[in-house]
Every structure is written in structure tokens, then in C-alpha cells.
Amino acid sequence: MTIAVSAVAILAAGVVLMRCICLGAHLSPDKWGTHRLHYALFATSLACLGAGALGVALGWLPANLLLLFGVAGWVAFDRRMPKL
């Protein structure tokens, strides 16, 4: 990758990582409202999402799976999403 593409990738990963940190900082098991397992899986998916974004930007090969699991967990376990 060129330097410009690497810089943009790291900046984009920083945005994703910051969003994951902000969401995770406001999570509370007492205020969650549903099962604790649901809370734990959502928190784990945020961690996978942030780590996967940073890993992809840095070129770490297993980060693709972390990113995939993080996005899938975010979609599946976010309580703000409407149930279909």
C-alpha cells in the first residue's frame, strides 16, 4: 500500500475504534434491560469490531475475521435494532 492509503486506513480505523470505545464506555449491565449473555456478546462484538478495524489497517491477516465477527455481532446483539 502507498503511504496515503495507509494513512487513510489508519484514520478510518481510528474512527471505528473511537466509536467502539464510546459505545463500550456507556454500556452498563444494570441498565441493559435484557439478558446478561446478550450484554456480554454485544460488548465482545464491539471489542472484535475495534480490534478488527485496527488490524486490517495495520495489515494483520486474521483481523478480517475479527472485523467480520464484530460487525455480525453488532447487528445481531444490538438492542436498539428492531426485531424482524
Sequence and secondary structure as in RCSB ss.txt:
>XXXX:A:sequence
MTIAVSAVAILAAGVVLMRCICLGAHLSPDKWGTHRLHYALFATSLACLGAGALGVALGWLPANLLLLFGVAGWV
AFDRRMPKL
>XXXX:A:secstr
  HHHHHHHHHHHHHHHHHHHHHHHT  TTTS S HHHHHHHHHHHHHHHHHHHHHHHT TTHHHHHHHHHHHHH
HH TTS   
